Amino acid sequence: MNPTINANISLIGVPMDLGADRRGVDMGPSAIRYAGVVERLRKIGYTIHDRGDLVVRRPRNYSTAGTNLKYLEEISRLGTELADKVAEEMSLGHFPLIIGGDHSIALGTLAGVLQHKKSTGVIWYDAHGDLNTADTSPSGNIHGMPLAVSMGHGHEKLISIGGIDCKVKAENIVIIGARSLDEGEKRFIKERGIKVYTMHEIDRLGMTRVMEEALEIVTTDTDGVHLSLDLDGLDPNDAPGVGTPVIGGITYRESQLAMEMLSEANVLTSAEFVEVNPILDNMNKTAEIAVELMVSLFGEKLI
């Protein structure tokens, strides 16, 4: 256990697959629980308050009049519910640990965190930037948009969650592991000066230096750090059970080191792990990897 991290963890499952428009990732919270996340965290000294799963409704039609965004109404509704739940748990003095579910849930998680941590630094550990909007998205899938939404860019039904003025600042964001960016996302990153460590930088600099630099960025003039970890940030050889795998990713060992360094920095105030898809997995390997990364993040040591 890392004694500087809150001893009370509130575990919230969000079995959302609407943002990816692909079935299977809704089983992610169950797979992560089956892999022993509660038992492992308790074993290293944490008190776990398992709040169960939020209820996701499946609309008959995915389209919303006037927009190409799929399942907009339900994702907006659930994002609001998640934001309220995260804010409530933080009001109790608990550390919110969210398990998904597709990455669209991050817009709700961050909206809740920002109610308490107005200047949150964000580490976005992902193969993708998730910086699309309705104008740039090739698919209309909202799981490719939550970071842009959390910065205040996107459909009003999404950016209004948590308040239009309560958003993450570009200078407080670091994306780690990017290797698949849409053209609109590349423009967005350059125009706003978001720091991105692609696989090129990770290969050249090494994960130690990447994390040292990332931590300096996300802790400058911030009052907490949120980790949003998409399992597709890892290479598919290590984490095969994800909906949008991209070859040439971060290794399991590099990811363990990143989590250990983040734990040692004593700055983490919230976290989420998303995009585990058991249907595409090999004997729950990816959920087990997620749990291993979680316990490293929360201070498990070999000796």
Sequence and secondary structure as in RCSB ss.txt:
>XXXX:A:sequence
MNPTINANISLIGVPMDLGADRRGVDMGPSAIRYAGVVERLRKIGYTIHDRGDLVVRRPRNYSTAGTNLKYLEEI
SRLGTELADKVAEEMSLGHFPLIIGGDHSIALGTLAGVLQHKKSTGVIWYDAHGDLNTADTSPSGNIHGMPLAVS
MGHGHEKLISIGGIDCKVKAENIVIIGARSLDEGEKRFIKERGIKVYTMHEIDRLGMTRVMEEALEIVTTDTDGV
HLSLDLDGLDPNDAPGVGTPVIGGITYRESQLAMEMLSEANVLTSAEFVEVNPILDNMNKTAEIAVELMVSLFGE
KLI
>XXXX:A:secstr
  TTS SEEEEEEE   TTTT TTGGGHHHHHHHTTHHHHHHHTT EEEEEEE      S   BTTB  TTHHHH
HHHHHHHHHHHHHHHHTT EEEEEESSGGGHHHHHHHHTTT TTEEEEEESSB     TTT SS  GGG HHHHH
TT S HHHHTTT TT    GGGEEEEEE B  HHHHHHHHHHT EEEEHHHHHHH HHHHHHHHHHHHTTT SEE
EEEEEGGGB TTT    SS  SS B HHHHHHHHHHHHHHT EEEEEEE   GGGSSTTHHHHHHHHHHHHHTT 
   
